[in-house]
Amino acid sequence: MQLTVYNGSPRGRKSNTALLLKHFLEGFNRRETNSVTMKYLVDTDDIQEHVKAFKHSEYVILAFPLYTDVMPGLVKKFIEALEPVCGNAHIKGLGFIVQSGFPEPVHMRAVEAYLEKLTRRIGCPYLGTVVRGGVEGVRVMPERMNRKLFTLFYELGVILDREEVFDPNILKKLAPRETMAPWRLGLFKMLQPLGVTNMYWNRQLKKNGVFDERFNRPFN
């Protein structure tokens, strides 16, 4: 089984997307005869090479994050560049992995529907879409706290090799609730006035020198 994987994160090789793919591909590569070609869409100068690789792939996985419910521009650019491939690709299966910092899978369902429709337009079988929220903190968590998550991605890769489709039971385990549990929502509302919920984002704003501009409204 030959698999081409596109990492659509702007963070490229140091992204949460790359971390999830690492465990997914460990499961997929358990069979020695399988092969994987990894592509990073952040390497935008290679867009035509990305499209060429797509057209000649056996199976394809496109993985990317959502930023406030929106796919990165480089992912959209790649998808639009696939227009000449529609109906001409001989791909046996196309699947997607979508992750977000927001914990609620409901944020990703519209993109999931779009991706399923995109697969039909390209004209190839749909492997399914992995939807996983609450991923932003994965990189800074101890490995033991991510063990269950990483195991699910590993098993997803194992079963893709065997069944040639994403296992629906694992997809459900990766997105167990559509919205935040009431107790978590209540806790979030309690912590919000204390500024605790903004600590990470404020740190990122300060790191990039735009903290004092965080309330600007340039499009008004």
Residue pairs with C-beta under 8 A, 6 or more apart in sequence:
1 28
1 31
1 33
1 34
1 35
1 58
1 59
1 161
1 164
2 34
2 35
2 37
2 57
2 58
2 59
3 28
3 34
3 35
3 36
3 37
3 57
3 58
3 59
3 60
3 61
4 36
4 37
4 39
4 53
4 54
4 57
4 58
4 59
4 60
4 61
5 21
5 25
5 36
5 37
5 38
5 39
5 60
5 61
5 63
6 39
6 40
6 41
6 50
6 54
6 60
6 61
6 62
6 63
6 78
7 13
7 15
7 17
7 18
7 21
7 38
7 39
7 40
7 41
7 42
7 63
7 64
8 17
8 41
8 62
8 63
8 64
8 65
8 71
8 72
8 74
8 75
8 78
9 15
9 16
9 17
9 18
9 41
9 42
9 63
9 64
9 65
9 72
10 42
10 72
10 74
11 17
11 18
11 42
12 18
12 40
12 42
12 43
13 40
15 65
16 65
16 99
16 135
16 136
16 138
16 139
17 63
17 64
17 65
17 97
17 99
19 138
19 139
20 63
20 97
20 99
20 132
20 135
20 138
20 149
20 150
20 153
21 38
21 61
21 63
21 97
23 150
23 151
23 153
23 154
23 157
24 97
24 153
24 154
24 156
24 157
25 36
25 157
26 154
26 157
27 153
27 154
27 155
27 156
27 157
27 158
27 159
27 160
27 161
28 34
28 36
28 157
28 158
28 160
28 161
29 36
29 157
30 157
30 158
30 161
31 161
34 161
37 53
37 57
39 46
39 50
39 53
41 50
41 64
41 72
41 74
41 75
41 77
41 78
42 74
44 74
44 77
47 77
47 78
47 81
48 81
50 78
50 81
51 78
51 81
51 82
51 84
51 85
54 60
54 82
54 85
54 89
54 91
55 85
55 88
55 89
57 89
57 91
58 91
58 92
59 91
59 92
59 93
59 94
59 95
59 127
59 164
60 91
60 93
60 94
60 95
61 94
61 95
61 96
61 97
61 127
62 75
62 78
62 94
62 95
62 96
62 97
62 115
63 96
63 97
63 98
63 99
64 71
64 72
64 75
64 97
64 98
64 99
65 72
65 98
65 99
65 100
65 101
65 135
66 98
66 99
66 100
66 102
66 107
66 108
66 111
69 100
69 102
69 107
69 108
69 110
69 111
71 111
79 118
82 122
85 122
86 121
86 122
86 123
87 122
87 123
89 122
89 123
89 124
91 122
91 124
91 125
92 124
92 125
92 164
93 124
93 125
93 126
93 127
93 164
93 165
94 119
94 122
94 124
94 125
94 126
94 127
95 126
95 127
95 128
95 129
95 130
95 160
95 165
95 166
96 112
96 115
96 128
96 129
96 130
97 129
97 130
97 132
98 108
98 111
98 112
98 115
98 129
98 130
98 131
98 132
99 130
99 131
99 132
99 133
99 135
100 107
100 108
100 132
100 133
100 134
100 135
100 136
101 133
101 134
101 135
101 136
101 137
102 133
102 134
103 133
103 134
103 180
103 184
104 133
104 177
104 178
104 179
104 180
105 131
105 132
105 133
105 175
105 177
105 178
106 178
106 179
107 133
108 131
108 133
109 131
109 178
112 129
112 131
115 129
116 126
116 129
119 125
119 126
120 126
127 160
127 164
127 165
127 166
128 165
128 166
128 168
128 171
129 166
129 171
130 156
130 166
130 171
130 174
131 171
131 174
131 175
132 149
132 174
132 175
133 175
136 200
137 200
138 146
138 149
143 150
149 174
152 170
152 173
152 174
155 167
155 170
156 166
156 167
156 170
156 174
159 165
159 166
159 167
159 170
160 166
160 167
180 188
188 197
191 197
192 198
195 202
202 211
202 214
205 211
205 214
